[in-house]
């Protein structure tokens, strides 16, 4: 049995209600140096105004968290929202939420939360909200995610024919650094992993503008350099479990 349980994750997430939100924070004390580093890496998200708001809300010097950090602080699997979607053992349609076990990760593109049971979700919703408890039916969620390294207490199983299970990538992993303009079977590997991470792409082996856009979005979610390249660090993040 794993020491990581769905009930444990839910209890942890619920206990963090009221924790301030800052993009990229993983349940750590927010500092000026961290804000500046995130501004340098993600200037379109962590803007000057965003940092000023955090200061005005007196978040500096306090523990802050973002949506995926609310999960990784308990599980110790540090994965962004796109990685969580990609690495989930099973994806459960939102229409089945009444059958979900406590601790299922709720997902929509760019955001995650934790199902608490009884139609409630704990989520680090944004800098204007912090960690809040919300209604699952009001969150525009798309899937529930479960993981092989979390133990769940399941009362009513979701029918297997509506679940999407993770399968191995059928293409050969790249050994070169991929970038826009590359073609080949290794590009198909990248495209397959990006589709698994929730991005809409055609797996055609051609690294064009759509693949580049999806890669940049994934690297932003995984807190990787926004350079439009798929090298060893990006491949590791795509495969992270």
C-alpha positions, 0 to 999 in steps of 0.5 A, a space after each residue: 500500500 502506498 503512503 499517499 492516499 486520496 483521503 490524505 490528499 483531500 484532507 491536506 488540500 482542504 486544510 490549506 484553505 486561505 493559503 495565498 496564491 502565487 504562480 509557480 509557488 509550491 507551498 513555500 514562503 514567497 520572497 522578492 527574489 522568487 517573484 523576480 525570477 518568475 517575472 524573468 521566466 514568465 513575464 506575460 504571467 508574472 507581470 509587474 502589476 501581478 507582483 505589485 498585487 502580491 505585495 499589496 495583499 501582503 503575500 511576501 513572507 507568507 507561504 504561497 502555492 499555485 494549483 499544482 503545488 497544492 497537490 505536489 506539496 502532499 504527494 511530493 510528485 512535482 508535476 504541472 497541470 499538463 504533466 498531471 494530465 499526461 501522467 494520469 493512470 486513468 482519466 475519468 469524464 466529468 459526467 461521472 463525478 458522483 462516482 469518484 473517490 475522494 482525492 481524485 485530481 480534477 482537471 481542465 486545461 491549465 488548472 487542477 484541483 482536488 475532489 473532496 467528496 460531496 460535490 466539493 473541490 479544493 483549488 488554488 484558484 488564482 492570486 485574487 482568491 488563494 486556496 478556496 473550496 468550490 462546487 465541482 459543477 461550477 468549475 468548468 472541469 473536464 476530467 478527474 485524474 487518478 494515479 498509480 502512486 495514490 491509493 483510493 477508497 472506491 465505493 462505486 467504480 466508474 465504468 471502464 468503457 468510459 475511462 481513458 487509460 494511459 498507454 505507452 508512447 508507440 514512437 521512438 524517443 528523440 536523441 537529438 534536440 527537436 525544434 521547429 522545422 524538424 521532421 521524423 518519427 522522433 517528432 511524432 514521439 514529441 507530438 504524442 506526448 503533447 497530445 497526452 498532456 492535453 494539447 490538440 495536435 495531429 501526429 504527423 512528424 512535422 514540427 510546425 507552428 502548432 507543435 511549437 505552440 503546444 510545446 511552449 504551453 507545456 514548458 510553461 506549465 512544467 516551469 521550463 525555459 521558454 525556448 521552443 526546443 525539446 531536449 533532455 530536460 523537456 523529454 524528462 518532464 514529458 515522461 515524468 511520473 
